[in-house]
Amino acid sequence: MSSTLDKDAPSARWIAQMRAKYQVEREVDRALTRKLEKRSGPPHQPVSIEAMVAGLRAMISEQHPGDFRISNASWLGGGASKLQMGFSIDWSPDGGERRTDKMILRTDLAESLHATSRLREYQIVRALHGTLPTPRTYWVDDEGHHLPYPGLVYSFERGVAKPADAQAGVSGLGTKLPNDVRKQLEPQFIEHLAKLHTFEFADAELYAFDVPELGTQSSEWAVNWWDRVFEEDAEEEIPLVALASAWLHSNTPDTQHLSIVHGDYRVGNFLFDESTNQITAWLDWELSRIGDRHQDLAWSTSHAFAAYADDGKTLLVSGLVPEDEFFEAYEKASGLSVDLKTVHYYKVFNAYAMVAMTLGTAYRVARNGKSHQDILQAWLLGVGYLLLDNIRELIEEAG
């Protein structure tokens, strides 16, 4: 990395070099390029509810022909990488009977932990609705023409990410569920993942997603994505990051079956009804892509999201099920095999992507004040070094 390069005000020439250097999907390129082109702009400024509602009205008016009324707008807590607002809309969808629905507006920030596409998120959630419990999508402003930042609107879904008395860390890390809850969520968790990975996406309206060729292209695109993020956002070179990138490029597995990959499939990213313990919605699809199912399998089985059973010895995948039982049940539900060597590859990949997010993007976002979650972004820097050590261990295990 050049010491004279000002990444906080990247030149058009340097942006063009990044785009030429790393082959990624077109919409991924668009999101990353937009991030760089707007980086020299001001820090994140708090947006008033009134301004957000005004932009929301303009967006809906352009895409919905009927009259409507917005009320009860309020900010929603959480969200390390997106700004979210709940609201009610009184309207007549499709010219039908007038009713009031609760909805969520999910928007970007000046710059966030993930520079991703709201159009991709809108399309994937829309395509899977009815196959998996996902929110119903309504409108998208993928360029921020009306909203302060790009955003989409989807239905408000009832449920909780964890029981009120469950133990959990930041963003669902280390969630320990009561046994009765765990036993009811476990089969749903596996069944939904199997349905996701066997979903016939060819006829779905997913034009914001590029479909890789069978073979190594899926892995190469994925590694290039985070290679580019690290080079664009990190302040210094880290030899172990360069080693990990080289290892990933040298060991790309062949993908013989393409699946929709969630990218963040784990406890904490689904809601469930506490009275029935039925999963009501899968959330946070911003990292989804078409690729190798083993990426999700590696992510779900990450120790970061695991918890120990009551015996204090058995590690449970996403706090739900022992890993060998998880893989066995997944193979039975999906009809797809689990290649443990490929799972290991994607464990290295997932840790590498998280290093790019934490030691690259989180650092720059926090330093430049580009998010409403600067304290959390700064905290993630410490996690990055733990992830580096995890990468070292994983590569050593792979021989």
C-alpha positions as CSV (number, residue, x, y, z in Angstrom):
1,M,0.0,0.0,0.0
2,S,1.4,3.4,-1.0
3,S,2.1,5.7,2.0
4,T,1.3,8.7,-0.2
5,L,-2.2,7.4,-1.1
6,D,-5.1,9.3,0.6
7,K,-7.7,6.6,1.0
8,D,-10.0,9.1,2.7
9,A,-10.2,11.1,-0.6
10,P,-9.5,8.5,-3.3
11,S,-8.8,9.8,-6.8
12,A,-10.9,8.7,-9.8
13,R,-7.7,7.1,-11.2
14,W,-7.2,5.0,-8.1
15,I,-10.8,3.9,-8.0
16,A,-10.5,2.8,-11.6
17,Q,-7.4,0.8,-10.7
18,M,-9.3,-1.0,-7.9
19,R,-12.1,-1.9,-10.3
20,A,-9.7,-3.2,-12.9
21,K,-7.6,-5.2,-10.4
22,Y,-10.4,-7.2,-8.8
23,Q,-13.0,-9.2,-10.8
24,V,-16.2,-9.2,-8.8
25,E,-19.9,-9.3,-9.5
26,R,-21.2,-6.2,-11.2
27,E,-23.5,-5.1,-8.4
28,V,-20.7,-5.7,-5.8
29,D,-18.5,-3.5,-7.9
30,R,-21.2,-0.9,-8.0
31,A,-21.6,-0.9,-4.2
32,L,-17.9,-0.7,-3.6
33,T,-17.3,2.0,-6.2
34,R,-20.1,4.1,-4.7
35,K,-18.5,3.8,-1.3
36,L,-15.2,5.2,-2.6
37,E,-16.8,7.9,-4.7
38,K,-18.7,9.3,-1.7
39,R,-15.9,8.7,0.9
40,S,-14.6,12.2,0.8
41,G,-18.0,13.5,1.8
42,P,-19.0,14.6,5.3
43,P,-19.2,12.3,8.3
44,H,-22.5,10.7,9.2
45,Q,-25.0,13.3,10.2
46,P,-28.0,12.4,12.3
47,V,-31.1,12.3,10.1
48,S,-34.3,13.6,11.6
49,I,-37.4,11.5,11.7
50,E,-39.1,14.2,9.7
51,A,-36.5,14.2,6.9
52,M,-36.6,10.4,6.7
53,V,-40.4,10.3,6.5
54,A,-40.3,13.0,3.8
55,G,-37.9,10.9,1.7
56,L,-40.0,7.8,2.4
57,R,-43.2,9.6,1.2
58,A,-41.4,10.6,-2.0
59,M,-40.1,7.1,-2.6
60,I,-43.5,5.4,-2.1
61,S,-45.4,8.1,-4.1
62,E,-43.2,7.3,-7.1
63,Q,-43.7,3.5,-6.9
64,H,-47.3,3.3,-5.4
65,P,-50.1,4.9,-7.4
66,G,-52.7,5.1,-4.6
67,D,-53.0,7.4,-1.7
68,F,-51.4,6.5,1.7
69,R,-50.7,7.9,5.1
70,I,-47.5,7.3,7.2
71,S,-47.7,7.4,11.0
72,N,-45.9,6.2,14.1
73,A,-42.4,6.6,12.7
74,S,-39.6,5.7,15.1
75,W,-36.0,4.6,15.1
76,L,-35.2,1.0,15.7
77,G,-32.2,0.0,17.9
78,G,-29.3,-2.2,16.9
79,G,-27.9,-2.4,13.4
80,A,-24.1,-2.3,13.2
81,S,-24.2,-1.5,9.5
82,K,-27.7,-0.1,8.7
83,L,-30.1,2.6,9.9
84,Q,-33.6,1.3,10.5
85,M,-36.9,3.0,11.1
86,G,-40.3,1.5,11.9
87,F,-43.5,3.0,10.7
88,S,-47.2,2.4,10.0
89,I,-48.8,2.9,6.6
90,D,-52.6,3.3,6.0
91,W,-53.2,2.3,2.4
92,S,-55.0,0.2,-0.2
93,P,-52.5,-2.2,-1.6
94,D,-53.3,-3.2,-5.3
95,G,-56.5,-1.2,-5.1
96,G,-57.9,-3.5,-2.5
97,E,-59.5,-2.9,0.9
98,R,-57.9,-0.1,2.9
99,R,-55.8,-1.3,5.9
100,T,-52.9,-0.4,8.2
101,D,-49.6,-2.3,8.0
102,K,-46.4,-2.0,10.0
103,M,-43.3,-1.8,8.0
104,I,-39.5,-1.3,8.3
105,L,-37.4,1.2,6.3
106,R,-33.8,-0.1,6.2
107,T,-31.2,2.3,4.8
108,D,-27.4,2.6,4.4
109,L,-25.2,5.1,6.3
110,A,-22.6,7.5,5.1
111,E,-20.4,4.4,5.2
112,S,-21.0,1.1,6.9
113,L,-19.3,-2.2,7.9
114,H,-20.7,-3.7,4.7
115,A,-20.7,-1.7,1.5
116,T,-23.5,-3.8,-0.1
117,S,-26.5,-3.3,-2.4
118,R,-30.0,-2.6,-1.2
119,L,-31.2,-3.8,-4.7
120,R,-29.7,-7.2,-4.1
121,E,-31.2,-7.4,-0.7
122,Y,-34.6,-6.4,-2.0
123,Q,-34.5,-9.0,-4.8
124,I,-33.3,-12.0,-2.7
125,V,-35.8,-11.4,0.1
126,R,-38.6,-11.0,-2.5
127,A,-37.6,-14.2,-4.4
128,L,-37.4,-16.3,-1.3
129,H,-40.7,-15.1,0.3
130,G,-43.0,-18.1,0.4
131,T,-40.2,-20.6,0.4
132,L,-38.6,-19.4,3.6
133,P,-40.1,-17.1,6.3
134,T,-38.8,-13.8,5.1
135,P,-40.4,-10.3,5.3
136,R,-42.6,-9.2,2.4
137,T,-40.7,-6.5,0.4
138,Y,-42.4,-3.5,-1.0
139,W,-40.2,-0.7,-2.3
140,V,-36.5,0.0,-2.9
141,D,-34.6,3.2,-3.6
142,D,-31.2,1.7,-4.5
143,E,-29.5,5.0,-5.4
144,G,-30.9,7.2,-2.6
145,H,-32.8,9.4,-5.0
146,H,-35.4,10.2,-2.4
147,L,-33.9,8.9,0.9
148,P,-30.7,10.3,2.4
149,Y,-29.1,6.9,1.7
150,P,-30.1,3.9,-0.4
151,G,-32.8,1.9,1.3
152,L,-35.7,-0.6,1.0
153,V,-39.0,-1.2,2.7
154,Y,-40.3,-4.5,4.0
155,S,-42.9,-5.8,6.3
156,F,-42.6,-5.7,10.1
157,E,-42.4,-9.3,11.4
158,R,-43.1,-10.2,14.9
159,G,-40.7,-12.3,17.0
160,V,-37.6,-12.1,19.1
161,A,-34.0,-13.0,18.2
162,K,-33.5,-14.6,21.6
163,P,-35.6,-15.2,24.7
164,A,-35.5,-12.4,27.2
165,D,-33.7,-14.6,29.8
166,A,-31.1,-16.1,27.3
167,Q,-27.4,-15.4,27.6
168,A,-26.0,-13.7,24.5
169,G,-23.2,-11.4,23.5
170,V,-23.0,-8.6,20.8
171,S,-25.0,-9.4,17.7
172,G,-26.0,-12.9,19.0
173,L,-22.5,-14.1,19.7
174,G,-22.5,-17.0,22.1
175,T,-26.3,-17.2,22.5
176,K,-27.2,-19.9,25.0
177,L,-30.8,-21.0,24.5
178,P,-33.0,-22.8,27.0
179,N,-33.2,-26.5,26.1
180,D,-36.9,-26.5,25.2
181,V,-36.4,-23.6,22.9
182,R,-33.3,-25.1,21.4
183,K,-34.9,-28.4,20.6
184,Q,-37.8,-26.8,18.7
185,L,-35.6,-24.3,16.8
186,E,-33.0,-26.8,15.7
187,P,-35.0,-28.7,13.0
188,Q,-36.3,-25.5,11.6
189,F,-32.8,-24.0,11.4
190,I,-31.6,-27.0,9.4
191,E,-34.7,-27.4,7.2
192,H,-34.6,-23.7,6.2
193,L,-30.9,-23.9,5.3
194,A,-31.6,-27.0,3.2
195,K,-34.5,-25.2,1.4
196,L,-32.3,-22.2,0.8
197,H,-29.5,-24.2,-0.8
198,T,-31.9,-26.2,-3.0
199,F,-34.0,-23.2,-4.1
200,E,-34.3,-23.1,-7.9
201,F,-33.0,-19.6,-8.5
202,A,-32.7,-19.7,-12.3
203,D,-36.2,-18.3,-12.9
204,A,-36.2,-15.9,-10.0
205,E,-35.9,-12.1,-10.7
206,L,-32.3,-11.8,-9.5
207,Y,-30.7,-9.7,-12.2
208,A,-28.6,-7.9,-9.6
209,F,-26.8,-11.2,-9.0
210,D,-24.2,-12.7,-11.4
211,V,-24.2,-16.5,-11.7
212,P,-20.7,-17.9,-11.6
213,E,-19.6,-20.8,-13.8
214,L,-19.2,-24.2,-12.1
215,G,-15.7,-24.8,-10.9
216,T,-13.6,-22.2,-9.0
217,Q,-15.1,-18.9,-10.2
218,S,-17.5,-18.7,-7.3
219,S,-14.6,-18.8,-4.8
220,E,-12.4,-16.5,-6.8
221,W,-15.1,-13.8,-7.0
222,A,-15.7,-14.1,-3.3
223,V,-12.0,-13.8,-2.3
224,N,-11.6,-10.9,-4.8
225,W,-14.5,-9.1,-3.0
226,W,-12.7,-9.0,0.3
227,D,-9.2,-8.6,-1.2
228,R,-10.6,-5.3,-2.7
229,V,-12.3,-4.3,0.5
230,F,-9.1,-4.7,2.5
231,E,-7.0,-2.8,0.0
232,E,-9.5,0.0,-0.2
233,D,-10.1,0.4,3.5
234,A,-7.1,-0.8,5.6
235,E,-4.5,1.7,6.8
236,E,-1.5,-0.7,6.8
237,E,-0.3,-3.9,5.3
238,I,-0.5,-7.0,7.5
239,P,1.6,-10.0,6.3
240,L,-0.8,-12.6,7.6
241,V,-3.6,-11.0,5.6
242,A,-1.5,-11.3,2.4
243,L,-0.7,-14.9,3.3
244,A,-4.4,-15.7,3.9
245,S,-5.3,-14.2,0.5
246,A,-2.6,-16.2,-1.3
247,W,-3.7,-19.4,0.5
248,L,-7.3,-18.8,-0.5
249,H,-6.5,-18.2,-4.1
250,S,-4.2,-21.2,-4.2
251,N,-6.7,-23.6,-2.7
252,T,-10.0,-22.6,-4.4
253,P,-12.4,-25.6,-4.3
254,D,-14.5,-26.7,-7.2
255,T,-18.2,-25.8,-6.8
256,Q,-20.3,-28.4,-8.6
257,H,-23.7,-27.2,-7.3
258,L,-24.6,-23.5,-7.1
259,S,-26.9,-22.3,-4.3
260,I,-28.1,-19.1,-2.9
261,V,-25.8,-18.4,0.0
262,H,-27.2,-16.2,2.9
263,G,-23.7,-15.2,4.0
264,D,-24.7,-14.7,7.7
265,Y,-26.9,-17.7,8.5
266,R,-26.8,-18.1,12.3
267,V,-28.5,-17.5,15.6
268,G,-29.3,-13.8,16.0
269,N,-30.3,-13.4,12.4
270,F,-33.8,-15.0,12.7
271,L,-36.8,-14.0,14.7
272,F,-39.1,-16.5,16.3
273,D,-42.4,-16.5,18.2
274,E,-41.8,-17.1,21.9
275,S,-45.2,-18.6,22.4
276,T,-44.8,-21.3,19.7
277,N,-41.0,-21.3,19.1
278,Q,-41.6,-21.1,15.3
279,I,-39.2,-19.1,13.2
280,T,-41.1,-16.1,11.8
281,A,-38.4,-14.3,9.7
282,W,-34.9,-14.7,8.4
283,L,-33.1,-11.3,8.3
284,D,-29.9,-9.6,7.2
285,W,-29.5,-10.8,3.6
286,E,-27.1,-8.1,2.5
287,L,-24.1,-10.5,2.0
288,S,-26.1,-13.1,0.1
289,R,-24.8,-14.3,-3.3
290,I,-25.0,-17.3,-5.6
291,G,-22.1,-19.6,-4.8
292,D,-21.0,-22.6,-2.7
293,R,-23.3,-23.8,0.1
294,H,-20.2,-24.7,2.2
295,Q,-19.8,-21.0,2.9
296,D,-23.0,-21.0,4.9
297,L,-22.1,-24.3,6.5
298,A,-18.7,-22.9,7.6
299,W,-20.3,-19.7,8.9
300,S,-23.1,-21.5,10.9
301,T,-20.6,-23.8,12.5
302,S,-18.2,-21.0,13.5
303,H,-17.3,-21.1,17.2
304,A,-18.1,-17.4,17.4
305,F,-21.8,-18.3,17.3
306,A,-21.6,-21.5,19.2
307,A,-22.5,-22.2,22.8
308,Y,-21.9,-25.1,25.1
309,A,-24.6,-27.6,26.1
310,D,-25.5,-28.0,29.8
311,D,-22.7,-30.6,30.2
312,G,-20.2,-27.8,29.6
313,K,-18.4,-29.9,27.0
314,T,-20.5,-30.3,23.9
315,L,-20.3,-27.4,21.5
316,L,-23.5,-26.6,19.8
317,V,-23.8,-25.1,16.3
318,S,-25.4,-21.7,16.7
319,G,-26.3,-22.8,20.2
320,L,-28.6,-25.5,18.8
321,V,-27.1,-28.8,17.8
322,P,-23.7,-30.7,17.9
323,E,-21.8,-30.2,14.6
324,D,-21.8,-33.9,13.5
325,E,-25.6,-34.1,14.0
326,F,-26.0,-30.8,12.2
327,F,-24.1,-32.0,9.1
328,E,-25.9,-35.3,9.1
329,A,-29.4,-33.7,9.4
330,Y,-28.5,-31.1,6.7
331,E,-27.4,-33.8,4.2
332,K,-30.7,-35.7,4.9
333,A,-32.8,-32.6,4.5
334,S,-31.1,-31.2,1.4
335,G,-29.9,-34.3,-0.4
336,L,-26.6,-32.5,-0.8
337,S,-23.3,-33.7,0.6
338,V,-21.0,-32.0,3.0
339,D,-17.3,-31.9,2.1
340,L,-15.4,-31.2,5.3
341,K,-12.3,-30.0,3.4
342,T,-14.4,-27.4,1.6
343,V,-16.1,-26.4,4.9
344,H,-12.6,-25.8,6.2
345,Y,-11.7,-23.7,3.2
346,Y,-14.7,-21.5,3.8
347,K,-13.9,-21.2,7.5
348,V,-10.6,-19.6,6.4
349,F,-12.5,-17.5,3.9
350,N,-15.1,-16.3,6.4
351,A,-12.5,-15.3,8.9
352,Y,-10.6,-13.5,6.1
353,A,-13.8,-11.6,5.1
354,M,-14.3,-10.6,8.8
355,V,-10.7,-9.4,9.0
356,A,-11.3,-7.2,6.0
357,M,-14.4,-5.8,7.7
358,T,-12.9,-5.2,11.1
359,L,-9.2,-4.2,10.5
360,G,-10.1,-2.5,7.2
361,T,-13.6,-1.1,7.0
362,A,-14.5,-0.8,10.7
363,Y,-11.3,1.1,11.3
364,R,-11.9,3.6,8.6
365,V,-15.6,4.0,9.3
366,A,-14.9,4.7,13.0
367,R,-12.0,7.0,12.4
368,N,-13.9,9.1,9.9
369,G,-17.2,9.2,11.9
370,K,-19.2,7.6,9.1
371,S,-21.6,5.6,11.2
372,H,-24.0,6.1,14.1
373,Q,-22.3,3.0,15.6
374,D,-18.7,4.3,15.9
375,I,-18.1,2.8,19.3
376,L,-19.1,-0.6,18.1
377,Q,-17.0,-0.2,15.0
378,A,-14.0,0.7,17.1
379,W,-14.7,-2.3,19.4
380,L,-14.6,-4.6,16.3
381,L,-11.0,-3.7,15.7
382,G,-10.0,-5.8,18.7
383,V,-12.0,-8.7,17.3
384,G,-9.9,-8.5,14.1
385,Y,-6.7,-9.6,15.7
386,L,-8.5,-12.6,17.3
387,L,-9.7,-13.5,13.8
388,L,-6.1,-13.2,12.4
389,D,-5.0,-15.8,15.0
390,N,-7.9,-18.0,14.0
391,I,-6.8,-17.8,10.3
392,R,-3.3,-18.8,11.4
393,E,-4.6,-21.9,13.2
394,L,-6.9,-22.9,10.4
395,I,-4.2,-22.7,7.7
396,E,-1.9,-24.7,9.9
397,E,-4.6,-27.3,10.4
398,A,-5.0,-27.5,6.6
399,G,-1.3,-28.4,6.2
